[in-house]
Amino acid sequence: MRIKKVQLLCNNAGAQKAFYTQQLGLPLTEIHEKAFTVQAGQTLLEFIQTGELKDTPYHLAFNITPTLLPAVVPFLEAQSVSLILKDGQPVVDFPNWNAQSVYFYDAEQNILEFIARYNLAVPTDANTFSARHVLNVSEVGVPVEDTGAFISTMQSYTHAPVWKDYGEQFKAVGDEEGLLIVVTEGRHWFPTEHPNSFLPLGLDIQQEGRPFQYNSNRYTFRFV
């Protein structure tokens, strides 16, 4: 499953644009008075200003060139990006996923993640990390009231296998190229103490299926 576009809301489009284009260095592809879009590898990431968001974050993960994970922390520190530590360390190991991650905040405290998935090795001669080593948005957090009911609904519109099942509170749907992190409402986003909530979200997913909306039209899923 490939996530081709993610559409999120923000309270301050100017601050978010500065973060994603200047600090992370992602190319700006479109700009309007209160909206902008950046290119994150194979994924377009769009923010639309609303000024009415709750004080709860979105969660996104970006696949990166795996061999460059050791260069990620120095890159983020040099760009004055706020790292999120786990047990005092910036790199989190996920042996069951054959992956390692570095977590950090954007300008509005959304929880972002650069994840190196070693099953998706990408050759490179580079030894320093930059935005061009971002491959795609590979995870999007989707809080729901009932994870099983949401997945049943989604699977009635498109084939989307459960890749990892950790019980009723957390299921990862899709594959390593693109995952929906389906969690129960109010659960904290790992590795923080920030609870999630139902924030408006739009996704374009490269996969056969029929468009649908969920959670009183807060979530819009389009299959392209």
C-alpha positions in Angstrom: 0.0 0.0 0.0 1.5 3.3 -1.0 0.3 6.6 0.5 0.4 9.1 -2.3 -1.0 12.2 -0.5 -1.7 13.2 3.1 -3.9 16.1 3.9 -3.8 17.6 7.4 -5.0 20.7 9.2 -2.8 23.2 11.1 -3.2 26.3 13.2 -0.3 28.2 11.6 0.5 27.4 8.0 3.4 29.8 8.0 5.2 28.2 10.9 4.5 24.7 9.5 5.8 25.7 6.1 9.0 27.1 7.6 9.5 23.8 9.5 9.0 21.4 6.6 10.8 23.4 4.0 13.6 25.1 5.9 14.3 22.8 8.8 13.5 19.5 7.1 14.3 20.7 3.6 11.4 19.2 1.8 10.6 20.8 -1.6 7.6 23.1 -1.7 5.3 22.1 -4.5 2.3 24.4 -4.0 1.5 27.4 -1.8 -1.7 29.3 -1.1 -2.7 32.0 1.4 -3.5 29.5 4.1 -2.3 26.2 2.7 0.9 24.6 1.3 2.1 21.2 0.0 5.6 19.7 0.2 7.1 16.6 -1.5 8.1 13.9 0.9 9.7 11.4 -1.5 6.8 9.7 -3.2 4.2 11.3 -1.0 2.6 14.8 -1.2 2.0 16.3 2.3 -0.5 19.1 2.4 -1.4 21.4 5.4 -4.5 23.6 5.5 -4.8 26.3 8.1 -7.9 26.3 10.3 -6.9 27.8 13.6 -9.4 25.6 15.4 -7.3 22.4 16.1 -7.3 20.8 19.5 -4.1 20.5 21.4 -3.6 17.0 20.3 -1.2 15.8 17.6 -1.2 14.0 14.4 1.3 11.1 13.9 3.3 10.5 10.7 6.3 8.3 9.9 8.6 8.7 6.9 10.5 5.9 5.4 14.1 6.8 4.9 17.2 5.3 3.3 18.0 2.7 6.0 21.8 2.9 5.9 21.6 6.6 6.7 19.9 6.2 10.1 23.1 7.0 12.0 23.2 10.4 10.2 19.6 11.3 11.1 20.2 12.6 14.6 23.1 14.9 13.7 20.9 16.2 10.8 18.0 17.0 13.0 20.1 18.5 15.7 21.9 20.7 13.2 18.4 21.9 12.1 17.3 22.7 15.7 14.5 20.1 15.5 13.1 18.9 18.8 13.9 15.2 19.3 11.7 12.9 21.3 13.8 10.5 23.4 12.8 7.0 24.6 14.6 6.0 27.8 17.0 8.8 27.2 18.0 7.6 23.7 17.1 9.2 20.3 17.1 5.9 18.4 14.3 3.4 19.1 14.7 -0.3 18.1 11.8 -2.3 16.8 13.2 -5.9 16.3 9.8 -7.4 15.4 9.5 -4.9 12.6 13.2 -5.1 11.6 13.3 -1.3 11.9 14.8 1.5 13.9 13.3 5.0 14.3 14.0 8.5 15.4 11.1 10.6 16.7 10.7 14.4 16.7 8.2 17.2 16.8 7.2 19.6 14.0 6.2 23.3 14.6 2.8 22.3 16.1 4.0 19.4 18.2 2.8 16.7 15.7 4.7 13.5 16.4 6.9 12.7 13.4 9.2 9.7 12.8 12.0 8.8 10.5 12.0 5.0 10.2 14.6 2.8 8.7 13.0 -0.4 7.5 15.8 -2.9 6.8 13.5 -5.1 4.7 13.3 -2.2 2.3 17.0 -1.6 1.7 17.8 1.3 -0.7 21.4 1.5 -1.9 23.2 4.8 -1.6 26.7 6.1 -1.6 25.8 9.0 0.7 27.1 9.3 4.2 25.1 12.3 5.3 21.3 12.6 5.6 19.1 15.1 3.8 15.5 15.5 2.7 16.3 13.7 -0.6 16.7 10.5 1.5 13.0 10.7 2.6 11.4 7.9 0.6 7.7 8.4 1.4 5.2 8.8 4.2 4.9 5.3 5.4 2.7 5.6 8.5 -0.4 7.7 9.3 -2.0 7.5 12.7 -5.8 6.9 12.6 -7.5 7.0 16.0 -10.9 5.3 16.0 -13.5 4.2 18.6 -13.2 0.5 17.7 -10.2 -0.8 15.7 -11.9 -4.0 14.6 -15.0 -2.2 13.3 -12.9 0.4 11.4 -10.8 -2.3 9.7 -13.9 -4.3 8.8 -15.4 -1.1 7.2 -12.2 -0.3 5.3 -11.9 -3.9 4.0 -15.4 -3.6 2.6 -14.0 -0.8 0.3 -10.5 -2.0 -0.4 -8.3 -5.0 0.4 -6.1 -3.9 3.3 -4.5 -6.7 5.3 -3.7 -6.3 9.0 0.1 -6.4 9.0 0.7 -6.4 12.7 -2.1 -7.0 15.3 -1.4 -5.9 18.9 -4.9 -6.4 20.2 -7.9 -4.0 20.3 -5.9 -0.9 21.0 -3.4 -1.1 18.1 -3.4 -2.6 14.7 -1.1 -1.8 11.7 -3.0 -2.1 8.4 -1.2 -2.3 5.0 2.4 -3.2 4.5 5.9 -1.7 5.0 5.5 0.7 2.1 2.4 2.2 3.7 0.6 1.6 7.0 -2.4 3.0 8.8 -1.6 2.9 12.5 -5.1 2.2 13.7 -5.4 2.9 17.5 -8.2 3.5 20.0 -9.2 7.1 20.7 -7.3 8.6 23.6 -4.3 6.2 23.4 -1.0 7.9 23.8 1.2 8.3 20.7 4.3 6.3 21.2 6.8 7.2 22.6 5.1 10.3 24.2 2.4 11.0 26.8 0.3 12.9 24.2 -3.1 11.4 23.7 -4.6 11.2 20.3 -8.0 12.5 19.2 -10.2 12.6 16.0 -8.4 15.2 13.8 -9.6 15.7 10.2 -7.5 13.6 7.8 -7.4 13.0 4.1 -5.5 10.2 2.4 -4.9 9.3 -1.2 -3.8 5.7 -1.3 -2.4 3.8 -4.4 -4.5 0.7 -4.3 -7.7 -0.5 -5.9 -10.8 0.4 -3.9 -13.7 2.8 -3.6 -13.5 6.1 -1.7 -15.1 6.3 1.7 -15.4 8.5 4.7 -15.3 7.6 8.3 -16.0 9.1 11.7 -18.6 11.7 10.7 -16.7 12.6 7.6 -13.5 13.5 9.6 -11.5 10.9 7.7 -11.6 10.8 3.9 -9.9 7.9 2.1 -9.4 8.0 -1.7 -8.0 5.1 -3.7 -6.1 6.1 -6.8 
